[in-house]
Amino acid sequence: MKSRYTRYLAVVALLLSFCLAILGGFNILIDPYNIFRTPVIKGINDYKNERAHITEPYRLFAKSYDTLIVGSSRVQAIFCEDVTAIAPELNADCINVSTPHAYFPWLVNLVRHANRIRPVKRIVFGLDFFGFNMTGGVFNPADEERLLNVPGKSDLTLINDVLRQMFASGTTELSINSLKGSIQTASIAHGAPTATTTPQEAQGKIFLSFYPGVLSYYQNYSFSGSQGKPSSLEYFHSFLMYCMQENIQVYFFISPVHSIMLDIFKKHNLWTHYFQWERALATMIATANASLPSPLFVLWDFSGYNSITTTQVYNDNNKYTPNEYYADPFHYKRIVGSIMLETVLTGTSSVQDFGVLLTSENIENRLSDLHRERELHSSKNSAYFNMLFSQPQRLRNTAQ
């Protein structure tokens, strides 16, 4: 006969299992990060809080692909449909896994993860100065648990991450908020339609409000790794070696932030760091290609001062001018993404002064050209420049 203590423990275990089943089932049903691919139910889980660094690794399990578009949020303006339209001969099975706020080592590990799930043939990879100078941002060490094939990490930690998404208090809190948001959205009566366009004044403020706060977000401009980890440039070198081993073709490009960002770099003594970064990328790619029977890598530079990046933001009367190419100083629009995609895939650009194929032979001339271009274009956005830099300077110089 079982003792009363044994029966008591059995009841406790049963109740605990029941509670965990309810909790896990609730988080799977709401699926706030959209990793379980739960069908959307209006008024229940249609108000999502997806975060790409959590969602994308799981989305790769459910998708077919041989071509990746990779980068930070800037690369979200490059579309797989355009790959098919521009280069149908590639017969590319494409997926865009660009991840907002992504630092470069994270993107390297995301590629490894994707290639572990399905073989990758080619990558269109957007590089930016900020991603090479971040050590974490919104990410934390636990985020790598959802990535396969990361050196020094067991793939079994993926199970731990799935359990965390089912039972963690943070996920549960987000599920509750998602449920509340879904209910609130469903309860809105049929009323006047919500405005879908932003007034020009509000849109213009986007081009001003990011500064100088952005300088506190991107503080480490030395490319160094944190807590003994390799530097971002060391990660870049290892990534090249990995792609050579896996025979993956990579079309690298430097994302074209609006030229005002380069003016900010210049003002805050980051100009030299930026040049060092471009020089290092070109040199490392040239060295890698030199060891191969045929090149696997190209590097296009779309940054600088050209007809795309110097488009006027404010006119001489300090009035915002709707921008054809940029949603804000960091993020270009699809029209720009399509031009860049055509250039990296075909080797020719439809915009004459937009895009330079960087090599070890022309990198120094390219950097000299940036100096000259800056002087030539310095007056094109003088109103914007003056408005931006007349704002209170609350931060110390960030150069290290």
C-alpha positions as CSV (number, residue, x, y, z in Angstrom):
1,M,0.0,0.0,0.0
2,K,1.3,3.4,-0.9
3,S,1.9,5.7,2.0
4,R,0.0,9.0,2.3
5,Y,3.3,10.8,1.5
6,T,3.7,9.0,-1.8
7,R,0.1,9.8,-2.7
8,Y,0.7,13.4,-1.7
9,L,3.8,13.7,-3.8
10,A,1.9,12.1,-6.8
11,V,-0.9,14.7,-6.5
12,V,1.6,17.5,-6.3
13,A,3.5,16.2,-9.3
14,L,0.2,15.9,-11.2
15,L,-0.9,19.4,-10.3
16,L,2.5,20.8,-11.3
17,S,2.4,19.0,-14.6
18,F,-1.1,20.3,-15.2
19,C,-0.1,23.9,-14.5
20,L,3.0,23.6,-16.7
21,A,0.9,22.1,-19.5
22,I,-1.6,25.0,-19.2
23,L,1.3,27.6,-19.1
24,G,3.1,26.0,-22.1
25,G,-0.1,25.6,-24.1
26,F,-1.0,29.3,-23.5
27,N,2.4,30.5,-24.7
28,I,2.2,28.2,-27.7
29,L,-1.3,29.4,-28.5
30,I,-0.4,33.1,-28.2
31,D,3.1,32.5,-29.7
32,P,4.2,36.1,-29.1
33,Y,7.5,35.7,-30.9
34,N,5.9,33.6,-33.7
35,I,8.3,30.7,-33.3
36,F,5.8,27.9,-33.1
37,R,4.0,29.1,-36.2
38,T,0.6,28.9,-34.4
39,P,-2.2,30.0,-36.8
40,V,-3.4,33.5,-36.2
41,I,-6.7,33.8,-34.4
42,K,-8.4,37.2,-34.5
43,G,-8.9,38.6,-31.0
44,I,-6.6,36.0,-29.5
45,N,-3.1,36.1,-30.9
46,D,-3.1,38.5,-33.9
47,Y,-1.4,41.2,-31.9
48,K,2.2,40.0,-32.1
49,N,5.4,41.3,-30.7
50,E,7.8,39.5,-33.1
51,R,11.5,40.1,-32.5
52,A,13.6,39.0,-35.5
53,H,16.6,37.8,-33.5
54,I,14.2,35.3,-31.9
55,T,11.9,34.6,-34.8
56,E,14.3,34.3,-37.7
57,P,16.2,31.2,-36.5
58,Y,13.0,29.3,-36.1
59,R,11.5,30.5,-39.4
60,L,14.5,28.9,-41.2
61,F,13.3,25.5,-40.0
62,A,10.0,25.9,-41.8
63,K,11.3,27.5,-45.1
64,S,13.0,26.2,-48.2
65,Y,16.0,28.2,-49.4
66,D,19.4,28.1,-51.0
67,T,19.9,31.9,-51.1
68,L,20.1,34.2,-48.1
69,I,19.7,37.9,-47.8
70,V,21.5,38.9,-44.6
71,G,22.0,42.1,-42.6
72,S,20.6,44.5,-40.1
73,S,17.2,46.2,-40.5
74,R,18.6,48.3,-43.4
75,V,18.7,45.1,-45.5
76,Q,14.9,44.6,-45.0
77,A,14.5,46.9,-48.0
78,I,16.0,44.1,-50.3
79,F,13.4,41.7,-51.5
80,C,13.7,38.1,-52.7
81,E,11.1,38.9,-55.5
82,D,13.7,41.3,-56.9
83,V,16.4,38.6,-56.9
84,T,14.1,36.4,-59.2
85,A,13.3,39.4,-61.4
86,I,16.9,40.6,-61.8
87,A,18.7,37.2,-62.1
88,P,16.2,34.5,-63.1
89,E,19.0,32.3,-64.3
90,L,20.1,31.7,-60.7
91,N,16.9,29.9,-60.0
92,A,17.3,31.2,-56.5
93,D,15.2,29.9,-53.6
94,C,15.5,33.0,-51.5
95,I,14.8,34.1,-47.9
96,N,15.5,37.4,-46.3
97,V,16.7,36.9,-42.7
98,S,17.8,40.5,-42.0
99,T,17.7,41.2,-38.2
100,P,17.1,44.7,-36.7
101,H,19.9,45.8,-34.3
102,A,22.0,42.8,-35.3
103,Y,25.7,43.0,-34.6
104,F,28.0,41.3,-37.1
105,P,29.0,38.2,-35.0
106,W,25.3,37.4,-34.6
107,L,24.7,37.5,-38.3
108,V,27.7,35.1,-38.9
109,N,26.2,32.6,-36.5
110,L,22.8,33.0,-38.1
111,V,24.4,32.0,-41.4
112,R,26.0,29.0,-39.8
113,H,22.6,28.1,-38.4
114,A,20.9,28.4,-41.8
115,N,23.6,26.4,-43.5
116,R,23.3,23.7,-40.9
117,I,19.5,23.3,-41.6
118,R,19.8,23.5,-45.4
119,P,22.8,23.9,-47.7
120,V,23.3,27.6,-48.7
121,K,24.6,28.4,-52.2
122,R,24.8,32.1,-52.1
123,I,24.4,35.1,-49.8
124,V,23.7,38.8,-50.4
125,F,25.2,40.3,-47.2
126,G,24.7,43.9,-46.2
127,L,27.6,45.3,-44.0
128,D,27.4,48.4,-42.0
129,F,29.8,50.3,-39.7
130,F,27.4,50.1,-36.7
131,G,27.1,46.3,-36.8
132,F,30.8,46.0,-36.6
133,N,31.0,48.2,-33.6
134,M,28.2,46.7,-31.5
135,T,28.8,44.0,-28.9
136,G,25.2,43.1,-28.1
137,G,22.5,45.8,-28.1
138,V,19.1,44.2,-27.5
139,F,20.7,40.8,-27.6
140,N,21.9,38.7,-24.7
141,P,24.1,35.6,-24.3
142,A,21.0,33.4,-24.2
143,D,20.0,34.4,-27.7
144,E,22.6,32.1,-29.2
145,E,20.9,29.1,-27.7
146,R,18.5,29.1,-30.6
147,L,21.3,28.9,-33.2
148,L,22.8,25.6,-34.5
149,N,26.4,25.1,-35.5
150,V,27.8,27.9,-33.4
151,P,31.4,27.1,-32.4
152,G,31.8,26.2,-28.8
153,K,28.1,25.7,-28.2
154,S,26.2,22.4,-28.0
155,D,23.2,22.2,-30.3
156,L,21.2,20.7,-27.4
157,T,20.9,24.2,-26.0
158,L,18.3,24.8,-28.7
159,I,16.0,22.6,-26.5
160,N,16.6,24.9,-23.6
161,D,15.6,27.9,-25.6
162,V,12.3,26.2,-26.7
163,L,11.5,25.4,-23.1
164,R,12.2,29.0,-22.2
165,Q,9.8,30.2,-24.9
166,M,7.2,28.0,-23.4
167,F,7.6,28.6,-19.7
168,A,9.7,31.7,-19.0
169,S,8.1,34.5,-17.1
170,G,9.2,37.1,-19.6
171,T,7.6,35.1,-22.5
172,T,4.4,34.6,-20.4
173,E,4.2,38.4,-19.7
174,L,4.6,39.1,-23.3
175,S,1.9,36.5,-24.2
176,I,-0.5,38.2,-21.7
177,N,0.2,41.6,-23.3
178,S,-0.3,40.1,-26.8
179,L,-3.6,38.7,-25.7
180,K,-4.7,42.0,-24.3
181,G,-3.7,43.8,-27.4
182,S,-5.5,41.3,-29.6
183,I,-8.7,41.7,-27.6
184,Q,-8.4,45.5,-27.6
185,T,-7.9,45.5,-31.4
186,A,-10.9,43.2,-31.9
187,S,-13.1,45.3,-29.7
188,I,-12.6,48.5,-31.7
189,A,-15.9,49.4,-33.3
190,H,-16.3,50.2,-37.0
191,G,-15.3,53.8,-37.0
192,A,-13.4,56.3,-39.0
193,P,-10.3,54.8,-40.7
194,T,-7.0,55.4,-39.0
195,A,-4.7,57.6,-41.0
196,T,-2.0,55.6,-42.8
197,T,0.3,58.4,-43.8
198,T,2.6,60.4,-41.6
199,P,2.4,64.2,-41.9
200,Q,5.5,65.7,-43.5
201,E,6.4,67.5,-40.3
202,A,6.4,64.3,-38.3
203,Q,8.3,62.5,-41.0
204,G,10.9,65.3,-41.1
205,K,11.5,65.0,-37.4
206,I,12.6,61.4,-37.9
207,F,15.6,62.8,-39.8
208,L,16.5,65.0,-36.8
209,S,15.4,63.1,-33.6
210,F,18.0,60.3,-33.9
211,Y,20.9,62.6,-33.2
212,P,22.8,62.9,-30.9
213,G,21.2,59.9,-29.0
214,V,22.5,57.5,-31.6
215,L,26.0,58.1,-30.4
216,S,25.2,56.6,-27.0
217,Y,23.8,53.5,-28.6
218,Y,26.8,52.8,-30.8
219,Q,29.7,53.5,-28.4
220,N,32.4,50.9,-29.2
221,Y,34.2,52.1,-32.4
222,S,37.3,50.0,-31.9
223,F,35.9,46.7,-33.4
224,S,37.0,44.9,-30.3
225,G,35.2,41.9,-28.8
226,S,33.6,42.0,-25.4
227,Q,34.6,39.8,-22.5
228,G,37.5,38.1,-24.3
229,K,35.5,37.3,-27.4
230,P,37.1,37.8,-30.9
231,S,36.8,41.2,-32.5
232,S,34.2,41.7,-35.2
233,L,37.0,41.8,-37.8
234,E,38.2,38.4,-36.6
235,Y,34.7,37.2,-37.0
236,F,34.7,38.5,-40.5
237,H,37.9,36.6,-41.3
238,S,36.5,33.4,-39.8
239,F,33.3,33.9,-41.8
240,L,35.3,34.1,-45.1
241,M,37.1,30.9,-44.2
242,Y,33.8,29.2,-43.4
243,C,32.3,30.2,-46.7
244,M,35.4,29.0,-48.5
245,Q,35.1,25.6,-46.7
246,E,31.3,25.4,-47.5
247,N,31.7,26.8,-51.1
248,I,29.2,29.6,-50.5
249,Q,29.3,32.6,-52.8
250,V,28.9,35.9,-51.0
251,Y,27.9,39.2,-52.5
252,F,29.0,41.7,-49.8
253,F,27.9,45.3,-50.0
254,I,28.3,48.3,-47.6
255,S,24.9,49.7,-46.9
256,P,24.4,53.2,-48.0
257,V,23.3,55.3,-45.0
258,H,22.4,58.8,-45.9
259,S,25.5,60.9,-46.3
260,I,24.6,62.9,-43.2
261,M,25.8,59.9,-41.2
262,L,29.3,60.2,-42.6
263,D,29.2,63.9,-41.7
264,I,28.4,62.7,-38.1
265,F,31.3,60.4,-38.2
266,K,33.5,63.2,-39.4
267,K,32.3,65.6,-36.7
268,H,32.9,63.0,-33.9
269,N,36.3,61.9,-35.0
270,L,35.1,58.6,-36.4
271,W,36.2,59.3,-40.0
272,T,39.5,57.4,-39.5
273,H,37.8,54.4,-37.9
274,Y,35.4,54.3,-40.8
275,F,38.3,54.3,-43.3
276,Q,40.1,51.6,-41.3
277,W,36.9,49.5,-41.5
278,E,36.5,49.7,-45.3
279,R,40.2,49.1,-45.8
280,A,40.2,46.0,-43.6
281,L,37.1,44.6,-45.4
282,A,38.6,45.1,-48.9
283,T,42.0,43.6,-47.9
284,M,40.6,40.5,-46.2
285,I,38.3,39.7,-49.1
286,A,41.1,40.2,-51.6
287,T,43.4,37.9,-49.6
288,A,40.6,35.2,-49.4
289,N,39.9,35.4,-53.1
290,A,43.6,35.1,-54.0
291,S,43.7,31.7,-52.4
292,L,40.9,30.3,-54.5
293,P,40.8,29.0,-58.1
294,S,37.9,31.4,-58.8
295,P,36.7,34.2,-56.5
296,L,33.8,33.5,-54.1
297,F,33.5,37.1,-52.8
298,V,32.8,40.6,-54.1
299,L,32.5,43.8,-52.1
300,W,30.5,46.7,-53.3
301,D,30.5,50.1,-51.6
302,F,27.3,52.1,-52.0
303,S,28.1,54.5,-49.2
304,G,29.6,57.9,-49.6
305,Y,28.4,61.0,-51.4
306,N,26.5,60.2,-54.6
307,S,23.2,61.0,-56.2
308,I,21.3,58.5,-53.9
309,T,22.9,59.3,-50.5
310,T,22.9,63.1,-50.9
311,T,19.3,63.6,-51.7
312,Q,18.0,66.7,-50.1
313,V,16.2,66.4,-46.8
314,Y,15.5,70.0,-45.9
315,N,15.4,72.9,-48.3
316,D,16.9,76.3,-47.8
317,N,13.7,77.4,-46.0
318,N,14.2,74.6,-43.5
319,K,11.2,72.7,-44.9
320,Y,11.3,69.0,-45.0
321,T,11.4,67.6,-48.6
322,P,9.8,64.1,-49.0
323,N,12.7,61.7,-49.7
324,E,12.4,59.3,-52.6
325,Y,15.3,57.1,-51.4
326,Y,15.3,57.1,-47.5
327,A,12.8,56.5,-44.8
328,D,15.2,57.9,-42.3
329,P,19.0,58.5,-42.2
330,F,19.7,54.8,-41.6
331,H,17.1,53.0,-43.8
332,Y,16.9,53.2,-47.5
333,K,13.8,52.3,-49.4
334,R,13.1,49.4,-51.8
335,I,14.0,51.4,-54.9
336,V,17.5,51.7,-53.5
337,G,17.6,48.0,-52.5
338,S,16.6,47.0,-56.0
339,I,19.4,49.1,-57.6
340,M,22.0,47.7,-55.3
341,L,20.8,44.1,-55.8
342,E,21.0,44.6,-59.6
343,T,24.5,45.9,-59.2
344,V,25.9,43.1,-57.0
345,L,24.2,40.3,-59.1
346,T,25.0,41.7,-62.6
347,G,28.1,43.8,-61.9
348,T,26.6,46.9,-63.5
349,S,24.7,49.8,-61.9
350,S,21.8,51.7,-63.5
351,V,22.9,54.8,-61.5
352,Q,26.3,55.8,-62.7
353,D,27.8,57.2,-59.5
354,F,26.2,54.7,-57.1
355,G,28.3,51.7,-56.3
356,V,32.1,51.0,-56.4
357,L,33.5,47.5,-56.6
358,L,36.2,47.6,-53.9
359,T,39.5,45.7,-54.3
360,S,42.8,45.9,-52.6
361,E,44.1,47.8,-55.6
362,N,41.5,50.6,-55.6
363,I,40.7,50.9,-51.9
364,E,43.1,53.8,-51.2
365,N,41.9,55.7,-54.2
366,R,38.3,55.1,-53.0
367,L,39.0,56.5,-49.6
368,S,40.7,59.5,-51.2
369,D,37.6,60.0,-53.3
370,L,35.4,60.0,-50.2
371,H,37.4,63.0,-48.9
372,R,36.9,64.8,-52.2
373,E,33.2,63.9,-52.6
374,R,32.5,65.2,-49.1
375,E,33.8,68.6,-50.1
376,L,31.9,68.6,-53.4
377,H,28.6,67.7,-51.8
378,S,28.9,69.6,-48.5
379,S,26.5,72.3,-49.6
380,K,23.8,70.1,-50.9
381,N,22.3,69.5,-47.5
382,S,23.6,72.5,-45.7
383,A,20.2,73.3,-44.2
384,Y,19.8,69.8,-42.9
385,F,23.4,69.8,-41.6
386,N,22.9,73.0,-39.7
387,M,19.6,72.0,-38.2
388,L,21.0,68.6,-37.1
389,F,24.1,70.0,-35.5
390,S,22.4,73.0,-33.8
391,Q,20.7,70.5,-31.4
392,P,22.0,70.4,-27.8
393,Q,25.2,68.2,-27.5
394,R,24.6,66.1,-24.5
395,L,27.2,63.4,-25.2
396,R,31.0,63.3,-25.0
397,N,33.1,62.4,-28.0
398,T,32.7,58.7,-28.7
399,A,36.0,58.0,-30.5
400,Q,38.3,55.5,-28.8
